[in-house]
Amino acid sequence: MFVKEVIKKNKGYDKVFVYHQLVESYRTEKGPRQRKLLNLGKLTIPKDQWKTLANRIEEIVSGQASLIEVDEQIEQLAQQYASLLIQNKLKQKKIEEKQSPTETETIFTASVKFRDARSIGSEYIGLTMLRKLKFNEILKKLGFNEKDIKLAELLIVGRMVHPSSEWATLRWVKKQSAIDELLDLDLSRLSHNKLYRITDQLLEHKDKIENGLVEQERLLFSLQEKIILYDLTNTYFESSRTSELKARGRSKDKRYDMPLVTLGLVLDEDGFPKESRLFSGNVSEPETLSKILDTIGGKARKLIILDAGIATEENLKLITKRGHDYLVVSRSKPEIEIEENAFKQINHDQPHKVEAYLYRKDKELYLYCRSASRQKKEEAIRQFHQQRFEAELKYAAESLHKKRGTKKYSKVLERIGRIKERHAKVAYFYDITVEHHNGIVTEISWKIKDEQKMDDRFSGTYYLRTSRLDLTDRQIWQLYISLTDVEDGFRSLKSELGLRPNFHQKDKRIEGHIFISILAFHVLISLQKQLHDAGVYHRWSTIRELLSVQQRVSVEMKTQKGDLLVIRDTTEPEAIHYLMAQALKIKPKPLGSKKIRV
């Protein structure tokens, strides 16, 4: 082996590129030839040390000890390049699913080394479910080639196993995961730009890909799709720059310092996603419904469940006009008299006991619900915000009489505005008076406008209304509670599927990043459904952590014959792997063994 310097200059470009290769000579019938073994990048060591480096790499690969003492930098480089060389040889070797149990080899135990441990357990489960949804077939029909299909699978599984930015995904793929072996794909030259291009291709076919997954889920799990749940969330960005999509608005994560993008998600009664839409961060929630209704096809009448933020009178009329029914949280309290003994207990779980009263008004049913546990929770929220709100107002009032306190009228109004924004849950119920003279504030006072309204707001009660007149009180309440499936989906997207962090500046990149998370959510909800059917109810974050102990590892050993034997294999499955395999009807140990002799 020896090191060869390569000098390259592109036509029409003055810059000269210099890099190095590890090369070996071999004899043929036509004379000596050279073949490249490994790209070394650009070496920074002196040229007179190149031969020492090549010799040391050859010694490591053949399992020999060094005959001379080499520099520490040379040793580190040699170990790095020898490991890459062995990896490349293993990749060229086909997997041996079965080995002869009688095959024996005498080895030196002191020579045994373990290299290149890479996770494979979570990746195996994610890829298995993705292929059960026939994602690869959907992309093939859309004109994707085999390599691009595998890279798309890599992006989605990566978002499930290692949720992060595309830069971090690339590092994970190359340094931590064995997904390249599962996909049978050489990722040595993979760049983040290539991942961006694949994301762009997926985004171009967004509707067809989503529809294909929805159809496959419908067939795979016999989904009824009689109930539609729709809600919105928003996610913030790790930059202050706005765009057409990114805008400042009311953040559900309380990150008012960052621009937002709003995500609308439609689920069915089983929690499977049907439609996803992106809106600007400052979009009016009620205005988004008409666009979602356009995508709810089919002649069957559906029950659409909405939260109060979207359930305006105009939207309820629109739902009825489109031939559907609704079940929503009422935005106002109906004026009715209710006797105490009229309430009926509809949830018998003592810590979360719910009482309700059902009555009909015109062509709607109303369900008045009250919950002791919810009242206790809301009362705690009220006390927290009310105490903080009044304490901050008091501090602002006291600063008027301090030497360097804020006294200018415009600045005081800004200060009070920020206080009201931080405690919006209670600020609405207060009247705040700011007295001033010649632009200087002299007094700040406040009082609660209507104590009864404030008590009602935090009383643990709420009204549900529906146009379905055939539902019972318990059915109405249970259907409304199913809206938590959407909220749980949002939590999964944000915490388990890498909706955040999002560092992108361009709208196209933002849409692509979020779409990959949506595709991962399709896989996740399908996986959870299959696991639930088998009696497994762990969250994906727990499953992912437990599965990660299964690794793909290379074992090097020197034989009595003087050869270096390298075996690449998967660690033995543990209890969680057998549990997943039984639920998904797959083998508990992915991939077989590879063996090379150097």
N, C-alpha and C positions, 0 to 999 in steps of 0.2 A: 504494500500500500504506500501511496505517497500523496502529497498535497499539490494540487494544480491550481495556478492562478488564471482566472478568466477575465479578460478585459472586453467590455462591450460598449458600443456607442450606437445610439439610434440615429437613423437617417434624419437629417434636418434638425438635430438637437446637439448642442455643443458639449453637454455634460458627459463625462466618461464614467461608466459604472465598473467597479472592480469587486469581484467576489471569488470565493475559493470552493474547490470541490475535493472530496476524498476519492481517489482513483486507484484502481489496481490493474496490473498488467497480467495478461494471460496469453498462452500460445494457441495458435490455430494452424491449420494446414497451410494457410497463406501467409503465415508469419505472426509475429507478436501484435497483439491488439490491446487497447485500453477500454475499460468500462467504468462509468461513474457509479460510485457506491452511495455517495451522500453529498448533499449541498451543505457546506459549512457556514454559509453567509460570508461576511467580511471578517477575516482574522486580523487581530491587532497585535499578535505576537511577532517577534522578529523572524525574518525568512530563514535564518539558520536554525530555528527551532521547529520548523515545519516537519522535518523528517523524524525528529524525536516524538512529536505529537502523533504522526501516522503510525510509528512503531508501537507506541503505547496503546493506541486504539486497537491495533492488531493483537497485541498481547491480551487485552481485556476480553476481546471477542472470542479468542481461542482459549481463554481460561488460564493463561500463563501469568506467573508473577514477574514483576519487573526486575530485570537483571542489573539495572543501574538506577540510582536515585534521580528522580525527575523533579523539576520545579513544581510547586503547589498549583500554580495557575495551569500548567500543562496537564497535571493530573486531573484537575477539575474538568477541563475541556475534554480530555480523553474519556473520562467517565460519562460525560454528557453525550458525546458523539457515539460512543460505543452502545449506549442505551438506545439511541435513535436508530442505529444500524440494526440492532437486534429486533427492535420493533418493526422495522421495514421488512425484515426477513420473515417475521411472524405473520405479517399482513399478507404476504405472498403465499403463505402456506394454507392449504384448505383445512377446514375444521374436521377433526376425526370424532365422530359421534360415539364410536365404540372402539375400545382397545382390548387387546388380548390380555386376559387376567394372568396368564402364565409368563408374560414378558418380564424379564428381570434385567437389572442393571446394577453394577457395583459402582458406588459413588463415594467421594470423599465428603463427609458431612461438614467439615470445616469450610468447604468451598461453596456451600449452599447460600444463595442470595435471593431475596425477594425484591422484585422491581415492578414499577409501572402499575401500581394498584389504582384501579379506576372503578367508580360506582356503576352498578348495572341493574340493581334490584328495582328501583322506582322507574327507571327508564324502560325496562322490560314490560312492566305493567301498563304504563302510559301508552307505549307503542302498540301493545296488544289490543287495547281498547280502541285506539284510533283506527286500527286496521279492521276491527269488527264493525266500525261505522262506515267502512269502505271509502275512507277519505282518499286513498290512493287511486281508486277507480274513478271517483268524482273528478279529480285533477286530470287523470288520463283522458277522460272524455272532453275536457276543456283544452287539450292540446299541450299539457305539460310533459316534458321529457322525463325519463326515469330519474336522472340525477336531481333535477329540480323538485320532483315529487319527494324524494328522500330528504332534501334540504328543508322543504316545507314541513315534513314530519319532524325533523330535528328542531325547528323553531317552536312547534306546538308542544312537543314533549319537553323541550328545554324550559318553556314557560311554566309547565306543570311541576317539574322537578327542581329547577333552579330559577325561580322568578326574578327577573332583573332586566336591565337594559340590554340592547343588542351587543354592546361592547363587552359587558360582563358575561353574556351568553357565549360569545366566541371564546373567551378565556376558559370558561367552564368546559366547553366542548373539547378543547385541546389539552387541558391540564387535569381535569377532574373526572370526566365521564368516559364510559366505554360505549356510548351511543353510536360511535362510528363503526364499531364492530357489529352491533345489532343491525345497523343499516347496510353493512358491507360497503363502506364509503371511505375513500381517502380524503381526509380533511386537512392534510398538511398545508395546502395552499389556500384554504378557505379564509376569506376576509370578511370584515363586517359590511363592506360595500356589497358583497355578493348576497349577504343575508338581507340587506335593504332591498336589493333588486327582487329577491324572491317575495318579500313582503309586498312590494308594489304589484307584482303579478297576482298575488292572492287578492289584493284589494280591488284590482280591476274586475275580478269575477265574484265580488262579495255576495251579491244576491243569489247567484247560482250555487255557490258553495254552501251558503247557509240553507238554502232550500233543499239541497241534496242531503245535508246532514239531518235536517228536520224530517225528511221523507224516510231516511234510513232508521232514525230513532222511532218513528211511528210504526214501522214494520217490525223492528226488533223487539219493541216493548209493548206493542198493541195499545198505543195511546188513544184516549177518547177525544181529547181536545174540545170538550164542551164548555170549559171555563177558561177565561183569559185574564191573567193578572198583569197589570201594567203599572210601573213606577219609574221614577227618575232618581238618579244620583249625580254627583259631580266629583271630579277629581282635579287636584291642583298640580301645578308644574314647578319644577325646580329652577325657575327663572321668572323674572318680572316682566319679560317682553310679551306683549299682546299680539294677536293676529286676527284674521277673520273668524277663526274658530275659538281661539283663546280669548277670554274676556273676563273682566272682574264682575263678580256677582255674589250672591249669598252662598257661602261655602258650607256644605253639610259637615265638613271636617273642621270647621272654625278656622280655616286658613284664609283669612280675608286679605292677607298680604300678598297672595299669589293669584295669578290668572287661572281661570277654570275652563273646563270643557264639561258639558252635560251629556250623560249617557242615559238613553231611554231603553228599558229592557222589557220585553213581553215574554211571559212564561205561560205554560198551561197548568192545569191542576196538579200535575205530577212534578212540577218544577223544571220541566225541560224548556230551554230557550227557543222561542219561535221567531223573534225579530229583534234586532238591535239597531238603534239609530243614534247618531251623534248630533248634538246641537251646540250652539255657542254657549259659553259659560253664563251669560246674562239672559238666556232665553226665558220667556214667560212660560211656566209649566203648563198651564191650561191650553196654550196654543199648540203644544206638541201632539195632542191627542188625535187631531184630524189626520195628520200624516200617518200615524200608527193604524188608524181605522182603515185607511186605504189599502193596507197590506193584509188585513184580516179577511181572507177570502173564504170561499165556500158558501153554500146556500143555507147551511144549518145555522139556526139561531144560537148565539152564544151569550153566556153571562160574563160581563166585563166587570172586574173588581178594581176599584181605584181608591187611592188615598184622598184625603180632603183637599190637598193642594191642587189637584187636577179636576175635582168634581164640581165645576161650576154649573149653573143652571143651563147655560148654553151647551156645554159638553154633554149633559144628560139628555137634552133634547136631540143632540146630534147622534148619540148612541141609539136612541129610540128610532130616529129617522132612518138609520142604517139597518134597522131590523134586528137589533140586539137588545138584551136586557142589561141592567146595571145593578151593582151593589157597591155602595160607597159610604164613607163617613160623612155625615151631614155637616155642612159648613156653618149651620145655624141651629139654635135650639128651638124646636117646635113649641108653640104655646098651647100646652095641654095640662089638665089636672090629673095627677096620678095618685091613687091611694096606696098607702104603704103595703097593705096586704095583697096588692095586685101583682107584686113582683114574684117571679118564679126562678128558682135556682137552675141554671142551665149547665154549669160546670161544677162538679162535685169535688174537685181536687182542693182540699182544705186551704193550703197556702195560697192558692190562686182562685178562690171561689168567686164565681160571677153570677150575679142576679140580673134578670132582665124582665122587661115588660113589652109585649108586642101589641101593636094596634095598627089599624088601617086608616089611612087618610087619603081620600080620593082614589087614585089608581096606584098608590104606593103602600108598602108596608114599612113601618118604623119600628126599630128595636132600641129601646132605651136600656143601656147596660151600665151597671155599676160594679166596681170591684174594690174590696177593702185593701188588697195589696197594691193595686194601682193608685188608690188614694194616698196610701202611705208614701209611695214613691214620689208622687207629684207634690205632696206636701213638703217633702225633703228638698225637692228641686226649688219650690217656691221660697222656702226659708233661706236656702243658700243664696239665690239670686237677690232676694229682697234685702237681706242683710248686707251683702256686698254692694248692691246698688245704692242703698241709703248711706252706707259708710263712705263711698266714693263721692257722693254728692255733698256730704258733710265736710269732707276734706277739701273739696273745691270751694265750699263756702268759707271755711276757715282761712284758706289761702288768700282771700280778699283782704284780710287784715294783717297779713305778714309782709315784711319788707320787700321780698323778691317774689311774692306770689303772683299768680296770673290774675290780672284785673281788667285787661282790655276786653271790651264787649265781644268783638269778633272771635278772640281767642277763647274766651269763656264758653261761647256757643259751640265752638269746635270741640272743646274739652267735654262738655255735656253730651254732645253728639256721639263721641267715642264711648262714653260711659253707657249711654242708652243702647248702643250697638252691642257692647259686651254683655248686656243683661236684657236683651230684647224680650225675653219671656215675661218679664214683669214691668218693664219700662212703659209698655202700652197703657198700663192702668194708672199711671201717674200724671198729674198736672205739675209742671215745673215752671216757676215764675222767676225771671231774671230782671231785676230792677237796675237801671243804669242812669248815669248823668254825665253828659259831655263825653260819651264813649267809654266811661269807666264804670264797671259794675259795682254797685253798692250792696246788693243783697241777692242771695239765691234761696228760694223757698220751694217746698214741694208738699204734695198731699195726694192721697189715693182718691181717684175720681169716684169709683163705685166699689165699695168693699164687697158687696154681694156678687158682682160680676167676677171679681177676682177669686172669691171663694168657689164660685161655680167652675171657673177655669181649671182649678187644681183640686177638684172634688173626686177625681177618679171615675167620672161618668163620661159617656159618649153615646152618640146616636148613630145608628146605622139605618140606611134607607135603601129600598130595592124596588124595582118594578116587577119582580117575580112574585106574584101573589100566592103561589103554591108552596112556598117555603115555610117551614116551621121556625120557631124562635131559635132552637138549637142549631138548625141547618144554616140559618143566616149568620149566626155567630161563628160557627166553625169555618164557613166559607171566607168570612172576613179575616179570621186568624191565618188562613192560608196565604194571605198577602205577606206574611213573614217569610215565605219561601223566596220572594223577590229580594227582601232585605238580606236574607242569608246568602243569596246569590251575589249581591253587591259586596258583602263582606268577603266572600271567597275570591271575587275578582280583585279586590283591593289588597287582601292579606296573603292569599295563597296562590294567586295567579298573576301577580306582577303588574296590575294596573298602575301601581306606583312602585318605584319611583319612575317618573317620566321626565326626561331631560330635553325632549325634542323642541325645536324651534319652528320647523315647517309644519304646516297643517297636514300635508300628505304623510309625513312621518308619524305625526300624532295619531292619525286615523289607522295607519298600519300597525302601530304598537298596540293600540286598543283592540283592533280586530284579531290579532294573534291571541290576546287574552280571552276574547269571546270564543274563538275556536277551541282554546284549551278548556273553557267552561263547558262546551258541548261534551268533550271527552270526560271531564270530571263528573258531570251530572249522570252520564251514562254509566260510568264506573260505579258511582255510588248506588245507583238503582240496582245494578247487578249484585253488588255486595249486600245491599239491604235485603234483597230476595234470598240471599244465603245466610242471613242473620248476622252480618258484620256491620256495625254501626259507628266505627271510628271515623273521625274527621280525616280529610286527605292529608292535612299537615302532620297528623300522628302517624298515618300509614307511611307517608313519604319518609319520615324519620326512621321508622322501624325497618323499612325495606332497604335503606341505604347501607346497612351492614354487609349486604351481599356485594362482593367485589369481583372484578376480573383481575387476576394477578399473574405475573410471570415469575417462574422459579428457575434460577440458573444453578447448575451443579457440574462439577468436573468429574468425569468418569475415570475408571481405572485404566481405560484405553488411552486416556489423554485428551479425549474430546470434551467440548463444552456442550452440555445438553440443556436446552431451554424449553420449558413447558409453559404454555399459556392456558389457564383454566379458570373456571368460575368457582368461588368458594361454595361450600356446601350450604344448602338452604336451612333456615331455622324455622321455628314454629310459624311465624307470621308469613313466610314464603309459602309454606304448605297450605296455610289458610287461604291465601290469595289464589293459589293454583287451583284449589278445590272449588272456590267460588267462581272462577273464570274459566275453569275446565282447560287448564294449560299445564305445561311441565313446570315444576318448581325451580328447576335449574336451567337458566337460559344459556344457549350456545354449548358447544362441545369443547374438546381439548385440541390444542395445536402443539406440535412438537417439532423442534428443529435440532439438528446436530451440526455444530460449527467445527 
